Amino acid sequence: MSTVSDQMPNTGGNTYVQRSYGLGGADEARALYDEWAASYDADLADESQGYVAPALAADTVVRVAGVHGAILDAGCGTGLVGAELAQRGATVIDGVDVSEGMLEQARATGAYRSLAPADLTRALSAADGTYDVVVCVGTLTHGHVGPSALAEFVRVTRPGGHVVATVLDDIWESHGFRAEVDRLVDAGLAELVSADVSPYRAGADVEARMLILTAR
């Protein structure tokens, strides 16, 4: 789990967002998101949040990889990304998340082939090269999952497939995400396509890197 930095991004006045940035491990994350699951979508759709990252990430997946392959939505939450991908024509989407409460909400979207609990601070159960795309939105942030998850995302992506992940901009360097990307590239495990700054919670003026990797 990443540590909390001294300067937090704007929480838009939402208590759950504020609490989420101070999580201390998977058990705390599971408890918080189980509690938040029922109101999560409405809270983040509020104009004070303007959570545009799921739609932008889905657009990015379509642009770099299309919608006809197998997609893993890592840290799928309530299924916001899966629903956006399904609207764009994706039909084979698996989701994993630490919170069963969030997974229950994701099931209701009808977007997923399968949904299962998973702690992204640990190894994924999928075999090497299982997916054409791994997408991860809203999880590589304060108090959540650290940069070591990127190696797992690359591992379960087939060679030539893509990882699309949002990394909160203010932790991109300070929490080691840029360094981990450099390590993966130097080791010949991935190619960096781009890591451009993109709107994340636009209503709160919070930005993230839209990281795109090609697995090798």
Residue pairs with C-beta under 8 A, 6 or more apart in sequence:
1 23
1 24
1 25
1 26
1 121
1 143
1 144
1 145
1 146
2 141
2 142
2 143
2 144
2 145
2 146
2 171
2 175
3 175
4 21
4 22
4 142
4 143
5 142
5 170
5 171
5 174
5 175
7 170
8 18
8 21
8 142
9 21
9 142
9 168
9 170
9 201
9 204
9 206
10 201
10 204
10 205
10 206
11 17
11 18
11 21
11 204
12 46
12 48
12 49
12 201
12 203
12 204
13 48
14 43
14 46
14 48
14 49
16 32
16 35
16 36
16 39
16 40
16 43
17 43
17 49
19 32
20 29
20 32
20 33
20 36
20 141
20 142
20 143
20 144
21 141
21 142
21 143
22 142
22 143
23 29
23 32
23 143
23 144
24 143
26 98
26 119
26 121
29 98
29 99
29 143
29 144
30 98
30 99
30 100
32 99
33 40
33 77
33 97
33 98
33 99
33 101
33 102
34 99
34 100
34 101
34 102
35 101
36 43
36 101
37 78
37 99
37 101
37 102
37 104
37 105
38 101
38 105
40 77
40 78
40 102
40 105
41 78
41 80
41 105
43 49
44 51
44 80
44 201
45 51
46 203
47 203
48 203
48 204
49 201
49 203
49 204
50 199
50 201
50 202
50 203
50 204
51 80
51 138
51 200
51 201
51 202
51 203
52 199
52 200
52 201
52 202
53 137
53 138
53 166
53 198
53 199
53 200
53 201
53 208
54 80
54 81
54 83
54 84
54 137
54 138
55 84
56 198
56 199
56 210
57 81
57 84
57 135
57 137
57 164
57 166
57 210
58 81
58 84
58 85
58 87
58 88
58 135
59 88
60 164
60 210
60 212
61 67
61 71
61 85
61 88
61 90
61 133
61 135
61 162
61 164
62 85
62 88
62 89
64 162
64 164
64 193
64 212
65 132
65 133
65 161
65 162
65 164
67 85
67 88
67 89
67 90
67 91
68 90
68 91
69 92
69 131
69 132
69 133
69 161
70 92
70 94
70 130
70 131
70 132
70 133
71 85
71 90
71 92
71 93
71 94
71 131
71 132
71 133
71 134
71 135
72 93
72 94
72 95
72 96
72 126
72 130
72 131
72 133
72 134
72 135
72 156
73 79
73 81
73 82
73 85
73 93
73 94
73 95
73 96
73 112
73 135
73 136
74 96
74 118
74 120
74 124
74 134
74 135
74 136
74 139
74 149
74 153
75 96
75 97
75 98
75 120
75 136
75 137
75 138
75 139
75 144
75 145
76 82
76 95
76 96
76 97
76 102
76 103
76 106
76 112
76 115
77 97
77 99
77 102
77 105
77 106
77 138
78 102
78 105
78 106
78 109
79 95
79 105
79 106
79 107
79 108
79 109
79 111
79 112
80 137
81 135
81 137
82 93
82 95
82 106
82 109
82 111
82 112
83 109
83 111
85 93
85 111
85 135
86 93
86 109
86 110
86 111
90 111
91 113
92 113
93 111
93 112
93 113
94 112
94 113
94 114
94 115
94 116
94 131
95 103
95 106
95 112
95 114
95 115
95 116
96 115
96 116
96 117
96 118
96 120
96 124
97 103
97 106
97 115
97 117
97 118
98 117
98 118
98 119
98 120
99 117
100 117
103 115
103 116
103 117
106 112
106 115
107 115
116 125
118 124
118 125
120 136
120 139
120 145
120 149
120 152
121 145
121 146
121 148
121 149
123 152
124 152
124 155
124 156
126 156
127 156
128 155
128 156
129 156
129 157
129 158
129 159
129 161
129 215
130 156
130 157
130 158
131 156
131 157
131 158
131 161
132 157
132 158
132 161
132 162
133 157
133 161
133 162
133 163
133 164
134 153
134 156
134 157
134 161
134 162
134 163
134 164
134 165
135 163
135 164
135 165
136 149
136 153
136 163
136 164
136 165
136 166
137 165
137 166
138 166
139 145
139 149
139 165
140 146
140 147
140 149
140 165
140 166
140 167
140 168
140 171
140 177
141 166
141 167
141 168
141 171
141 208
142 168
142 171
146 175
146 176
147 175
147 176
147 177
147 179
147 180
147 181
148 180
150 163
150 165
150 177
150 180
150 181
150 184
150 213
151 180
151 184
151 189
153 163
153 165
153 213
154 163
154 184
154 189
154 190
154 213
154 215
157 163
157 215
158 215
159 215
159 216
160 214
160 215
161 214
161 215
162 193
162 212
162 213
162 214
162 215
163 190
163 211
163 212
163 213
163 214
163 215
164 210
164 211
164 212
165 211
165 213
166 198
166 200
166 208
166 209
166 210
166 211
167 177
167 195
167 208
167 209
167 211
168 200
168 206
168 208
168 209
169 197
169 200
169 206
169 207
169 208
169 209
171 177
172 178
172 195
172 209
173 179
177 209
177 211
178 195
181 190
181 192
181 195
181 211
181 213
184 190
184 213
185 191
185 192
188 216
189 215
189 216
190 213
190 214
190 215
190 216
191 213
191 214
191 216
192 212
192 213
193 212
193 213
193 214
194 210
194 211
194 212
195 209
195 210
195 211
195 212
196 209
196 210
197 207
197 208
197 209
197 210
198 207
198 208
198 209
198 210
199 207
200 206
200 207
200 208
